[in-house]
Amino acid sequence: MAGQPDAQLYERLVDLLGAHDVHPDDRIDIQQALATATTWNDLPQPLRLRIEELERTLERQAWADPSDIPGND
């Protein structure tokens, strides 16, 4: 098991997962990769490409009201 991810990788992925509506499958893949990766270059190339695609294509979400969160009925 790897140590903690470096600050740059951590902040990038926190922003992606926290401010975007990432599909659960992608979220799981990213979180599992962090178990072994500590830097951007440690991530598998296909996952890096997927993360870049998600960053480019997903709109930022602002969940100001908890009742607006999908599935929070």
C-alpha positions as CSV (number, residue, x, y, z in Angstrom):
1,M,0.0,0.0,0.0
2,A,1.3,3.4,-0.9
3,G,1.6,6.4,1.4
4,Q,-0.5,9.5,1.2
5,P,-0.9,11.1,-2.2
6,D,1.1,14.3,-2.8
7,A,-0.8,17.5,-2.2
8,Q,-1.2,18.3,-5.9
9,L,-2.8,14.9,-6.7
10,Y,-5.0,15.0,-3.6
11,E,-6.3,18.5,-4.3
12,R,-7.0,17.7,-8.0
13,L,-9.0,14.6,-7.1
14,V,-10.8,16.2,-4.2
15,D,-11.9,18.9,-6.6
16,L,-13.0,16.4,-9.2
17,L,-14.9,14.1,-6.8
18,G,-16.3,16.9,-4.6
19,A,-17.4,19.5,-7.1
20,H,-18.6,17.3,-10.0
21,D,-21.3,14.7,-10.3
22,V,-18.9,11.8,-11.1
23,H,-20.4,8.5,-12.0
24,P,-20.1,6.0,-9.2
25,D,-18.0,3.6,-11.3
26,D,-15.5,6.3,-12.1
27,R,-15.5,7.4,-8.5
28,I,-14.7,3.9,-7.3
29,D,-11.9,3.5,-9.9
30,I,-10.3,6.8,-8.8
31,Q,-10.6,6.0,-5.1
32,Q,-9.1,2.5,-5.6
33,A,-6.2,3.8,-7.6
34,L,-5.3,6.1,-4.7
35,A,-4.6,3.0,-2.6
36,T,-1.5,2.5,-4.6
37,A,-0.7,5.9,-6.2
38,T,1.0,8.8,-4.5
39,T,1.6,11.0,-7.6
40,W,-0.2,11.7,-10.9
41,N,2.4,9.6,-12.8
42,D,1.6,6.6,-10.5
43,L,-1.9,6.4,-11.8
44,P,-2.5,4.1,-14.8
45,Q,-2.5,5.9,-18.1
46,P,-6.2,5.0,-18.9
47,L,-7.3,6.4,-15.6
48,R,-5.3,9.6,-16.1
49,L,-7.0,10.0,-19.5
50,R,-10.4,9.4,-17.9
51,I,-9.8,11.9,-15.1
52,E,-8.8,14.5,-17.7
53,E,-11.9,13.8,-19.7
54,L,-14.1,14.2,-16.6
55,E,-12.4,17.4,-15.7
56,R,-13.1,18.8,-19.2
57,T,-16.6,17.6,-19.7
58,L,-18.4,17.6,-16.3
59,E,-20.0,20.8,-15.1
60,R,-19.2,22.0,-11.6
61,Q,-22.0,21.3,-9.1
62,A,-23.0,23.5,-6.2
63,W,-25.0,21.5,-3.7
64,A,-26.0,24.4,-1.5
65,D,-29.3,22.8,-0.4
66,P,-29.0,19.2,0.8
67,S,-32.4,18.5,-0.7
68,D,-30.9,19.2,-4.2
69,I,-28.5,16.4,-4.0
70,P,-29.6,13.5,-6.3
71,G,-31.0,10.6,-4.3
72,N,-31.4,12.6,-1.2
73,D,-35.2,12.3,-1.0
